[in-house]
Every structure is written in C-alpha cells, then in structure tokens.
Amino acid sequence: MDVEAWTCPAPLRDRPRVVMGHGGGGVLSAELVQQIFAPAFGGEVLAQMGDAAVLSVGGARLAFSTDSYVVRPLFFPGGSIGDLAVNGTVNDLAMSGARAAYLSCGFILEEGVELDVVTRVSEALGAAARTACVEVATGDTKVVEAGHGDGIYINTAGIGLVPAGVDLRPQRVVPGDVVIVSGAIGVHGVAVMSVREGLEFGVEIKSDCAALGGLVDAMLAVTPDLHVLRDPTRGGLAAALNEIAQASGTGVVIRERDVPVPPAVANACAILGLDPMYIANEGKLVAFVPREHADAVLGVMRAHPLGADSVIIGEAVEGHPGMVVARTGLGGTRVVDLPIGEQLPRIC
C-alpha cells in the first residue's frame, strides 16, 4: 500500500477548482449542485433533489434517474462496474417506489483497454439487468485517447412506473417516524478499498451490491404509506440521514450500538481510521416509516433475502431540526454531521 501516493479527497472548501470531494456526496457535492448546477438548469422537477425525479406523463407517474460509474478497480469482491451500473440506477428508481422498466447504457472506453475486459463488464451488466428484471433499451459508446480515461466509465439512466398512492419524499417525514436500515453497512466501500490497496483483513469482505426493487415491492405491499426511502451510497448512512433531516426539518436520533456494522468492517475501519457511518453501500436502504406500520414493515423486510438483517436504529424527533444525533453506548450523544467530501473516493 503506497500511503505517500494518497491524496486528500476533501481539501479546503474555498478552492477555486474541482477536487475529489466534490464527487463524494457530502457538503462539497451539495454546494456544487446548489451553487452551480441548480441555478443554471432551474425547474421545479429538479428542485425535488431526490434519487430519482417523479414526473407526470400522459396521466402516468414515471420515475426517471441517471447515474455515472467510475469505480476503481473495475472488478472487486462481490461485483464489478457492470453490476453497479445496473443496480445503482435500479435502486435510485426503487427509492421513489418505482420498479425499473428500461435502462439506457453509455460506455466511455479508454483507448487500449482489453476487449476481454469490455466483454466481462458487458456480460456482468447484462446478467445484473436480467436479475433485476429490467431491459437495456438503448445505449451509446465513446472512446477517449489513452491516458484520458481509466479503462471504462459507464452511465446508465432508467425509467419506471410509480404505483398509485405511493409518495416517497423526505418532506413527508414527521416526528415519531421509525428509522429502519435493511442490513449491515460499510461493506461495499471496504470491499473496494481492500482490492484497490491490496489490504487483507483476515476474512474476505464482499460488496453488498444488489438490486433492491423486490425488497421495496414487499415493503409497499404491507403499506404504501412509507414516508421516505434512501439507498445510502456516496457519503454512507450519515449522508442519507442528514439529507433527510435537513429536507424534512425534523431531527433524527439513532442508537449507535444498534447500527449494524459487521466485525470485519469495524476492524478494517479501525485500522484505516475510517468511520463506517460514512462509507458507501450499494445494496442497503434506510426507511422512515410511520410508527404504526413499523413492526409489519420490519417483519416483511426480514422475510426478504436482501433485508434479513434489517433493524430499527432510531426515530425522527421534534428537537434539533435538520440534525442527526447518535446516542453512544456510554450514554452520551454526538452529532453525526454531513461529510465534507468522501473518505473513499471512486467506489461507485
């Protein structure tokens, strides 16, 4: 591991140029969107700032989302950039309650990349699409000169139908809502990091990369009155909770000891000086559920293979609006801030 080659992903915020932290899903990312992109683009739909935009088209409610994938390395324990390109976009649609129907797929290839690698990535992408029951309907390919890319970048966009009666957005969160996480956090980021830096932690850590559409369908079958869903990717669970707290104007209290962190992830983070709350996930969701439905939703989540380890970790509260607070095992509290940049860049 070449520690001297590492660069800080979140330098000072007043830098006049783009830094790695702008892609981390934290404060720098939010500033980039709010200060540059949103004023330039405008529009009421964009102002939703969700994982997917919900649109009314010909009487139907459609969810529409796009994402780009620049993970390094291209293959890692439990998945590849091809799996991420499908599952990430499918999950963004699922967080609006939609089941993905069609995807577009754009490949940006670097001159010199082996065609066998392109084939492996394409096959992984196709297999993930079939598993998620979504069709790749259109696409594009571009090639950039050697040294101007990193092998393969992928962009996917997806559309899906939002069922009647489903309204998932952070503005619906109210004090008393129960916060549920669908399983162990931090696995994906540590899996990618272990391969990238050649680290060994005694056991193999595999990415949790998976399509969550089926799990969300099961939750909505119990009650369509879920308030908000998020997949805690860039910025991890901490970023997702902070974004929901700020958008809803409620406070969030979590019990630190109830947050499911696998021992292997906890040990890796202790060695690397990382906080698992801020590490990306690719097959988990966090749900804010009305208290009267929490037990039923938790039960159906635990009955699903992708939610077997679901657990309640906290609740929305009236106090400290817009802030996330963790109750520690020692009886104290600490503020869980929105991250400035990203602990582990290039993990999705």
Salt bridges, closest charged atoms under 4 A:
GLU31 OE2 - ARG13 NH2 2.09
ASP51 OD2 - ARG230 NE 3.87
ASP140 OD2 - LYS142 NZ 2.67
ASP150 OD2 - ARG346 NH2 2.55
ASP167 OD1 - ARG169 NE 2.89
ASP167 OD2 - ARG172 NE 3.99
ASP177 OD2 - HIS227 ND1 2.58
ASP208 OD2 - LYS284 NZ 3.16
ASP217 OD2 - ARG99 NH2 2.48
ASP225 OD1 - ARG172 NH2 2.70
ASP225 OD1 - HIS227 NE2 3.81
GLU243 OE1 - ARG230 NH1 3.04
GLU256 OE2 - ARG334 NE 2.60
ASP258 OD2 - ARG255 NE 2.53
ASP275 OD2 - ARG334 NH2 3.95
GLU315 OE1 - ARG291 NH2 2.54
